[in-house]
Amino acid sequence: MKRSSFGILAAVLASLAGTAARAEGVVFRFSGALYADDKKVKLRAPEGVGCADDRVVVADSGNARLVVYRLSEGGVVSPGNPVKVDAMKYPTRVVLDGSKTAWFLDRKERKIGRVAADGAFKGWLVPKDVPGFLPTSFVLAKGGGVLALDGSGRAVLDVGEDGAVARRLPLPEGQFTDLAVDAAGTIFTIDAVTATVFTAGKGDAAFKALTKSLKESMSFPIQLVSNERGRFYVVDQNGMGVVVLGNDGSYQGRQLTLGWSEGNLYYPSQLCVTGKGLAAIADRGNHRVQVFTTVE
């Protein structure tokens, strides 16, 4: 990175960090980092990571594969087992369901796929009667299937495992990068340009703003994650950190910052949280995934 560019970036990060040095009641404590699989093949620009209480699955984007790590108490992980299928070209997001099936978004294929716990490819999810479907992000729906951001149709689609579309919610104007769903089935999505969170309940026909613009607190929000305690974690890609919001969208501070040493981030992408409070972050620019314990 050129010195002038680094100076500009550092100034931006300093202004963001100035709003709050740490999140109110939430602390990320470094636990470990994942750099390679069990054959010492290094991760290459991993953009995605999915969590369960007993495992972490990394979307090793640059190597066109998934890597499965076993997780134990305290965030200790075993050497990673690589999973590669012919259909997978560039996985970027990964989410685990209750059967340990890994659902992944493939940026090159522009599709959402599934890989079983035994490594078998279970096919693509193809929405019915949705021509030009272009998924840019997704989460698992409470009733099965997924909620997907359709970049082509500018909407959130509720797609069953059979491809049937149960619901379509049009998006407001903006550049939406991710979505989340809470235990009640309320959907949240975030506009990266204005850093505004929008929400839609089960019976709503459209999204409405939950927050005002949070641009003073984040640079480019790329992911929105809901944890089991009602908070949101927002991965601020260009701000090199994680912003914490309350369940009402209130700003509650930041965690982590720019850096190359362990415990710091360089262009992070996806974050996942287990029910036990462990968080894993795909630290794309540093070619690794980092594991943290979250203390509230």
N, C-alpha and C positions, 0 to 999 in steps of 0.2 A: 504494500500500500504506500502511495506517495506521502511524504511528510505533510504536505498541505492538506491532502484529503483526510489524513489521520487527525490533524488538528481540528478540522471542521467537525469531524465525527465526535471527537472528544468533547468539544464545546457543546454539541447537541446533547450528548449523554450527561454532561454535567448539569445542564439546565433541567433535564428530566429528573435526575437524581435529587436535585434541590427541592423538589416538591415533597419528598419524604425519604429519609434514609433507609427505613425498613418498614415492612408492612405491620399494621397494628395487630398484634396478637398472632402473627404468622411469621415463622422463621424457617428458612431453607438451610439445612445443615448438610454439608457434603458428606456422602457415604462412600462413593466409589465411581469409577469410570470404566466404560467398555470401549476397547479399541480394536479388537480382532476376534475371529472365531477360534474354535479349538485347534485349527490347523495353522494358526498364526497369520491367516489372511486378514489384512487390515480392513476396517470399515472405510468406505469412501463416500464422503458427503452424505451421511444418512439424514434423511428428512423426516422419517416417521418412527414412532415408537408406541407400542401398545402394552398395557399392563394387566396382569391378573395378580392375585395374592401370591402365586407361586412361580410366576414367570414374567419375563420381559421379552417382547418380540420386536426386533429392530427392522425397519425398512431400510436396508442397506442400498440406497438408491443408485449410487454409482457402480455397484457390482450386480445390479439387477437380481436381488435375492432378499430373502428374509433370514434373520439370524435369531435363534431362540436361546435365551439364557434362563437357567433355573434361578429362582429367587428364594432366599431364606430369610429368617428373622434378622433384622438389622441391615437389610439391603445387600447381604453377601450374595454374589452370583457365581455360578459355575461357568466354565468355558462354553462359548456359544456354539450351538449346532446349526450349521447352514442349511437352509431349505431353498432349493432353486427349482423352478418349474419352467418349461419351455414358453408358456404363455406370458410369463412375467417379463416386462421390458424395463420399466422404471417406476418401482413402487415409491410412493411418497407419503401416504398416510396409512396407518394400520390400527385396527381396533379389534379387541378380542371379545367374543361372546361367551355365554355360559358353558358351551361345550369345548371351549378353547380353540374354536375355529377362528382363524385370522382373516378378517375382512380387510382388503387393501385397495387403495386407489392407485391406478397405474396412469401416470401422466402421459406416456407415449401412446398407450392403447386407448386412453380417454374412457376408461371403464372401471367399474368396481368389481373386484374378484374375491374369491374365497379359497383359502387353503386350510384343510382339515388339520387336526393336531398331529396326525401321522405323516403330514407332508403332502398328501394327495390334493391336487387341484380340483376344486368342486365347481368350477365354471364361473361365468360372468353373470352379473345381475343386469338384466335388460328390461327396462320399464316398457310396458305395453302402451302403444299409441302415443309415444313421445318421440317424434322424429327429431333428429339432431341433438339428442340428449348429451350434455357435456358436463359431467360431474366435476366440480372443483373442490368439494369437501363433502364429508358425510359423518353422521353419527348413527349408532344403532337406535332403532325405534323401540319404545317400551313394549309394543305388541308384537315384535319380530320385524324383520326386514330393516330398512334404513330410512333415515331422513337425509336427503341429498340436496346440496346446492347445485342447481342446474344453471350453469353460466350462460347457456344458449337461450333458454326460455326465461331467464331472470326470475326464478321462483324456487321455493323449497318444495320438494316432492316427498310424500310419504309412500315409499315403494315396498310392497310385500316381497317375500322371498320368491313368490311365483311371478313377480314382475308387475302385478296389478297395482295401479296408483290409486290409493285411497283418499288422497287429499293433495291439493295444490294451493300453495300460498304465494301470491306475487310478492316480489321484493320491492321496497321503495327505491328511489334513486340512490346510487352510491356504488362503491366497490366492495362487495361483501366477500369476506375471506373464510369465514367459518361459522359454525352453528353448534349449539348445545341444547340438551333437553334435561329437565329436572325430573324428580320422582313423580310429580303430578302430571307430567306430559306437556308442560309449558315449553315452547320452543324459543330459543334466544339466538340472535345472529348479530354480527358486528360488521360495521362499515369501516374499512381501513382508512378511508380518506378523512372522515370527520372524527373517527374513533368514537362512534356512537353505538350503543347497544340497543337493539330493538327486540320486542317480545310479542308472542302471539299465544294465547291460551287455546285450549281444546276447541272451544266453540267460536273462536275468532276467524273472520274471513280475511284479515289483513294484519300486517305488523304495525305496531305503534312504538314510538320511542320510549325506552325505559330510562335513558340517561340523556343529559345534554352532551355536547361534544367534550370528550376527554383528551383532546389533542395536546393540551398542556402537560398531560401526564404520561402520554405514550406517543411514539413516533409512527410505527406502522404495525398495528395489531394483526397478527397472522393466524392466531388460534384462540378460541374461547373454550374453557373447560369448567364444568360444574363439579365441585367436590361434594362429598356426602354430608358436609356440615353447612351447606347452603352458600358457600362462597364461590366466586369465579376467579380462575387464574387466566390471565390474558398473556400470551406469549408476544412480547414486543420485539419483532424481528430486528428492526433497524435500531431500536433502543437497547438491544442486547440485554434484556432482562425479562422479569415476570412481574406484571402488575396485578395486584389483588383488589377485587371488588366485593362488596357485600351483596346479599341476595336482592337488594333493591337497586343495585348498580352504583352504590356509593363507593368512592375511591378510598382504599384502605392502605395504600402504600406500594412500595416496590421491593423486589428481592433480586439479588444477583446483578452483575454488571459486566462490562466489556473486559475480556482478557483471554489469555492463552493458557494460563496455568489452571490446574484442576480447581473447580469451584467457580470459574468464570465462564462466560459465553462469548461466542463469535458467530453471529447470524444463526440463532436458534430457530427451530421450526415447530415440531410437535412436542407436546407435553402430555403425559398420562399420570394418573394418580390411582393408587390402590386403596382398598378399603381400610388398610392399616396405616395409611398416611405416608407411604413411600411415593416419591415422585421421580419420574425418569424424563429427561429432556434430550431430544435429538439436537446435539450441538454441531450443526452441519459444517460450519466453517472450520471447526477444530477436528473434524473427522472422528467424532466419538459420540457416545451417549453417556450422560452423567446421571447418577442416582443420588437423590437427596432424601433425608427424612424431613417431613414437615411437622413443625411443632406449633400448635395453636393454644 
